[in-house]
């Protein structure tokens, strides 16, 4: 299953209700699971972003639905990246002309 890394920042609305964020995380995990995926890791971080989430999902469509549904709630703004494992990376590079 493809791996995705989501970098998120709390919006003003999200930080004002930061005490509700554990429940929002639980809802996010449930949403990912409903698409056939799984949240593999979650980190609150310092720096440019507030949260980093590593997930697996069946495909890009599934993770896009998760991102849109989550963003529409207004608590975070996010950027989701498709991540390639070392094995996938080696296969891609080996196939180069």
C-alpha positions in Angstrom: 0.0 0.0 0.0 1.4 3.5 -0.8 2.8 5.6 2.0 1.9 9.2 2.5 3.5 11.9 4.7 1.2 14.7 5.8 2.6 18.0 7.0 0.0 20.1 8.8 -0.3 23.4 10.5 -3.1 24.4 12.9 -5.3 27.2 11.6 -6.3 30.0 13.9 -9.5 28.0 14.6 -7.5 24.9 15.2 -5.1 26.4 17.7 -7.9 28.2 19.5 -9.5 24.7 20.1 -6.2 22.9 20.5 -7.5 21.0 23.5 -10.0 19.3 21.2 -7.2 18.2 18.9 -6.8 14.6 20.4 -10.4 14.0 19.5 -9.8 15.4 16.0 -6.8 13.1 15.6 -9.0 10.1 16.6 -11.5 11.1 14.0 -8.7 11.5 11.4 -7.5 8.0 12.1 -11.0 6.6 11.8 -11.4 8.4 8.5 -8.2 7.0 7.1 -9.2 3.5 8.3 -12.6 3.9 6.5 -10.7 4.3 3.2 -8.9 1.0 3.8 -5.8 2.8 5.1 -4.0 3.2 8.4 -2.2 5.9 10.3 1.3 4.5 11.0 2.8 7.3 13.0 1.8 10.7 14.4 4.1 13.5 15.6 3.6 16.9 17.0 6.7 18.9 15.9 8.4 22.2 16.3 9.3 24.4 13.4 7.3 25.3 10.3 4.8 22.6 10.7 2.8 21.6 13.8 2.0 18.0 13.0 3.5 15.2 10.9 1.5 12.1 10.0 2.6 9.0 8.2 -0.2 7.0 6.7 -0.8 4.2 4.3 -3.8 4.3 1.9 -4.9 2.2 -1.0 -4.3 4.9 -3.6 -4.0 8.6 -4.2 -7.8 9.0 -4.5 -8.3 7.7 -1.0 -5.8 10.0 0.6 -7.1 13.0 -1.4 -10.6 12.4 0.0 -9.1 12.2 3.5 -7.2 15.5 2.9 -10.2 17.3 1.5 -12.6 16.0 4.3 -10.1 17.0 7.0 -9.3 20.4 5.5 -12.9 21.3 5.1 -13.4 21.1 8.9 -11.1 24.1 9.3 -8.7 23.0 12.0 -5.6 22.4 9.9 -4.1 23.2 6.6 -2.0 20.4 5.2 0.3 19.2 2.5 0.4 15.5 1.7 3.4 13.9 0.0 3.6 10.5 -1.6 6.5 8.7 0.0 8.5 5.9 -1.7 10.2 3.1 0.4 13.8 2.3 -0.2 12.8 -0.7 -2.3 10.5 1.4 -4.4 13.2 4.0 -4.8 15.7 1.4 -5.9 13.3 0.0 -8.5 12.5 3.4 -9.9 16.2 4.3 -10.2 17.1 0.9 -11.7 14.5 1.4 -14.4 16.0 4.7 -15.6 17.4 4.7 -19.1 
